[in-house]
Amino acid sequence: MSAFQKPTTKTPIQIQTVNPTKSDLMDVASLRNNCTSPLQMIENQLRQKQLKSQIPKSQSIFNGMKIGIIVGGAIASITFLNNDGGTSLSEAFQTFLVVTLAVGGMLSINNLSGKNVFVYTEKEAINRLTVDNVPFLKSGDDLGFCVRLSSSSKSTNNERYSGTNGAVACMDGQLRNTSPDYISKYPFASSKQYGRLPSHFHLKNMLVDDQMRRQGIAYQLLDHVEKYVKQNTDADLLTLEVEDSNTGAISLYEKFGFVEGDTMGADRDYGSRFYVTGRTFMIKKI
């Protein structure tokens, strides 16, 4: 590395591993859901439903029929054009009327009844966020790291991060090509073989919330992960994949000591340009 100076964060933070508990998982999932928790999702849906209910009935009917006309026109056109003259113009028009009335009428009724806005139950919202954002943390296949605002800085950022319990950044990772001892010891140690690479911890899904960037948080998170991996596993390398277009991330990784590396036979898994274009595989020895 050059004489790059390790940055310190402007906002006091704490970094911790993510325990696969409901609270920790939902904090990370909510962060990845634009800092919106399951309860906040439900509140937003209820607010939207209330606003929809205030729309005049005539406007609700018009909105439904407008969509019906668009769908009916599209289906009638496809039917007419794709049947090599087997469907007459009058038949296509009949299709248009039937679809328009069916779809438009159904949507108009939904609009009038307020059913056009779906509202999750809390259980459904939690499940949705889990499936979309933290499935491998939930199963234990990945190990997560979470950056939280310290107690002294929570108050100034309370509104944005109230749904994440102060979580502002996160990262997942998996131990790969490790010894059988570590596979049996850690659920986040994969039994799959990735080419001829030595034991390595593969970093995935790093996120720093937009409003907390350019404060050194990403660098501090990488530093914490490296120390954890070095102290708790047999990994010789940190590895990651990055989009070639993400020049900001590449610059950060290079400053931290990552270099473009040899996949050593794990091309299919690690984005060799022969298989996946536009991605770079990077490594750092630890």
C-alpha positions in Angstrom: 0.0 0.0 0.0 1.0 3.6 -0.4 1.1 6.2 2.3 -2.7 6.1 2.5 -3.9 7.1 6.0 -6.6 5.0 7.6 -9.7 7.2 7.9 -11.6 7.7 11.1 -15.3 8.1 11.1 -16.9 11.5 11.6 -19.8 9.9 13.4 -19.2 7.6 16.5 -20.1 4.1 15.5 -20.0 0.5 16.8 -19.4 -2.6 14.7 -20.6 -6.0 15.7 -21.3 -9.4 14.2 -24.9 -10.2 13.5 -26.5 -12.9 15.6 -29.3 -14.7 13.7 -31.9 -13.4 16.0 -35.1 -11.7 14.9 -34.0 -8.3 16.1 -30.6 -8.3 14.5 -31.9 -9.8 11.3 -34.7 -7.2 11.0 -32.3 -4.3 11.7 -30.1 -5.4 8.7 -33.1 -6.2 6.6 -34.7 -2.9 7.4 -31.5 -1.1 6.5 -31.4 -2.8 3.1 -35.1 -1.9 2.7 -34.3 1.8 2.5 -34.2 2.0 6.3 -37.8 0.9 6.6 -38.8 -1.6 9.2 -41.7 -4.0 8.9 -43.9 -1.8 11.1 -43.0 1.3 9.1 -43.9 -0.6 5.9 -47.3 -1.3 7.3 -47.7 2.3 8.4 -46.8 3.5 4.9 -49.3 1.1 3.4 -52.1 2.2 5.7 -51.3 5.8 5.0 -51.4 5.1 1.2 -54.7 3.3 1.7 -56.1 6.2 3.5 -55.0 8.6 0.8 -56.5 6.3 -1.9 -59.8 6.3 0.0 -60.0 10.1 -0.3 -60.0 10.0 -4.1 -63.4 10.9 -5.6 -65.4 7.8 -6.8 -65.5 9.1 -10.3 -61.7 9.3 -10.4 -61.4 5.8 -8.9 -63.7 4.4 -11.7 -61.7 6.4 -14.3 -58.4 5.1 -13.1 -59.6 1.5 -13.2 -61.2 1.8 -16.6 -58.1 3.5 -18.0 -56.0 0.5 -17.1 -58.7 -1.8 -18.5 -58.5 0.1 -21.9 -54.8 -0.3 -22.0 -54.8 -4.0 -21.2 -57.8 -4.6 -23.6 -56.1 -2.8 -26.4 -52.9 -4.7 -26.0 -54.5 -8.1 -25.9 -56.8 -7.3 -28.9 -53.9 -6.0 -30.9 -51.8 -9.1 -30.1 -54.7 -11.4 -30.9 -55.3 -9.7 -34.3 -51.7 -9.4 -35.4 -50.5 -12.9 -34.4 -53.3 -15.0 -36.0 -52.3 -14.5 -39.7 -55.7 -13.1 -40.6 -57.6 -15.7 -38.7 -59.1 -13.0 -36.4 -61.2 -10.3 -38.0 -61.1 -6.7 -36.9 -64.6 -7.0 -35.5 -63.6 -10.1 -33.4 -60.5 -8.2 -32.1 -62.8 -5.3 -31.2 -65.1 -7.7 -29.3 -62.0 -9.0 -27.4 -61.1 -5.4 -26.6 -64.5 -4.7 -25.1 -64.6 -7.9 -23.1 -61.2 -7.4 -21.6 -61.6 -3.7 -21.0 -64.9 -4.2 -19.2 -63.6 -7.2 -17.2 -60.3 -5.7 -16.1 -61.5 -2.2 -15.9 -64.6 -3.1 -13.9 -62.6 -5.3 -11.5 -60.0 -2.6 -10.9 -62.7 0.1 -10.5 -64.5 -2.0 -7.8 -61.2 -2.6 -6.1 -60.5 1.1 -6.1 -63.9 2.0 -4.7 -63.5 -0.6 -2.0 -60.0 0.3 -1.1 -58.6 -3.1 -1.9 -56.2 -1.7 -4.4 -53.6 -1.1 -1.7 -52.3 -4.3 -0.1 -51.5 -4.1 3.6 -49.1 -6.7 5.2 -49.7 -8.2 8.5 -46.6 -7.9 10.7 -45.7 -11.5 10.2 -46.0 -11.1 6.4 -43.8 -8.0 6.4 -41.1 -9.7 8.5 -41.2 -12.7 6.2 -41.0 -10.5 3.1 -38.0 -8.6 4.4 -36.2 -11.8 5.5 -36.7 -13.5 2.1 -35.7 -10.4 0.2 -32.7 -9.1 2.2 -31.3 -11.6 4.7 -32.0 -15.2 3.7 -28.5 -16.5 4.1 -28.0 -14.7 7.4 -31.2 -16.3 8.6 -30.1 -19.7 7.6 -26.6 -19.2 9.0 -24.9 -19.8 5.6 -23.4 -16.3 5.8 -21.9 -14.3 8.7 -23.1 -10.7 8.9 -21.5 -7.6 10.3 -23.5 -4.5 11.3 -22.4 -0.9 11.8 -24.5 1.0 14.3 -24.5 4.5 15.5 -23.2 4.8 19.0 -25.6 6.0 21.7 -24.1 9.5 21.6 -24.9 9.9 17.8 -28.3 8.2 17.7 -30.2 11.3 18.7 -29.0 13.4 15.8 -29.9 10.7 13.2 -33.0 9.3 15.0 -35.6 9.8 12.3 -33.7 8.2 9.4 -32.5 5.2 11.4 -35.3 4.7 13.9 -36.5 1.6 12.0 -33.0 0.1 12.0 -32.1 0.6 15.6 -29.2 2.7 14.5 -27.9 0.4 11.9 -26.2 2.4 9.1 -24.0 -0.2 7.3 -23.7 -3.9 6.9 -21.8 -6.7 5.1 -22.1 -10.5 4.7 -19.4 -13.0 4.2 -18.7 -16.7 4.0 -15.7 -18.8 4.9 -14.7 -21.0 1.9 -12.2 -23.8 1.2 -11.5 -24.1 4.9 -10.5 -27.2 6.8 -13.1 -29.8 7.9 -12.6 -28.6 11.5 -13.9 -25.1 10.7 -16.7 -26.5 8.5 -18.0 -28.4 11.5 -17.3 -25.5 13.8 -18.9 -22.6 11.9 -22.3 -22.7 10.1 -20.9 -19.9 7.8 -18.1 -22.2 6.5 -19.1 -23.6 3.2 -18.4 -27.2 2.3 -18.3 -26.4 -1.4 -14.9 -26.2 -3.1 -14.1 -23.0 -4.9 -11.3 -23.8 -7.4 -7.8 -24.2 -6.0 -8.0 -21.1 -3.8 -6.6 -21.4 -0.2 -9.0 -20.9 2.7 -10.6 -17.5 2.2 -13.4 -15.3 3.5 -15.5 -14.1 0.7 -17.1 -10.6 1.2 -20.6 -10.0 -0.1 -23.4 -7.4 0.0 -21.6 -4.4 1.6 -23.9 -1.5 2.1 -23.4 1.9 3.6 -26.5 4.0 3.7 -26.4 7.0 1.3 -26.6 9.5 4.1 -23.6 8.0 6.0 -21.2 7.7 3.1 -17.8 9.6 2.8 -17.2 9.3 6.5 -14.8 6.4 6.5 -17.4 3.8 7.6 -16.8 1.4 4.8 -13.1 1.3 5.5 -13.7 0.8 9.2 -16.1 -2.0 8.4 -13.5 -3.7 6.2 -10.9 -3.3 8.9 -13.2 -4.9 11.5 -14.0 -7.8 9.3 -10.3 -8.5 8.5 -9.4 -8.5 12.1 -12.3 -10.8 13.0 -11.5 -13.2 10.2 -7.8 -13.2 11.1 -8.5 -14.0 14.8 -11.3 -16.5 14.3 -10.7 -18.5 11.1 -7.9 -20.1 9.1 -8.5 -17.9 6.1 -5.4 -16.7 4.2 -7.3 -14.3 2.0 -10.2 -11.9 1.8 -11.9 -12.0 -1.5 -14.7 -10.2 -3.2 -16.3 -9.4 -6.6 -17.0 -5.9 -7.8 -18.7 -4.4 -10.8 -16.2 -2.8 -13.1 -18.4 0.3 -13.4 -18.3 0.8 -9.6 -15.2 2.9 -9.6 -15.8 4.3 -6.1 -15.9 0.8 -4.6 -12.8 -0.3 -6.5 -10.9 2.7 -5.3 -11.9 1.9 -1.7 -10.8 -1.7 -2.0 -7.5 -0.8 -3.6 -6.8 1.7 -0.7 -7.6 -1.1 1.7 -5.0 -3.4 0.0 -7.1 -5.5 -2.4 -5.7 -6.3 -5.9 -7.2 -7.9 -8.9 -6.5 -11.6 -8.3 -6.3 -15.0 -9.9 -9.5 -17.1 -9.4 -7.3 -20.2 -9.5 -10.0 -22.3 -11.2 -13.0 -20.8 -9.5 -13.9 -18.8 -12.7 -17.5 -19.8 -12.7 -18.0 -18.8 -9.1 -16.0 -15.6 -9.2 -16.9 -13.8 -12.3 -14.1 -14.5 -14.7 -14.8 -12.4 -17.8 -15.0 -15.7 -19.7 -18.2 -16.4 -17.9 -19.4 -13.1 -16.5 -18.5 -9.8 -18.1 -18.1 -6.6 -16.2 -17.0 -7.9 -12.9 -13.5 -8.1 -11.2 -12.3 -10.6 -8.7 -10.1 -9.0 -6.0 -8.1 -10.5 -3.2 -6.2 -9.4 -0.1 -3.7 -11.5 1.8 -4.2 -11.4 5.6 
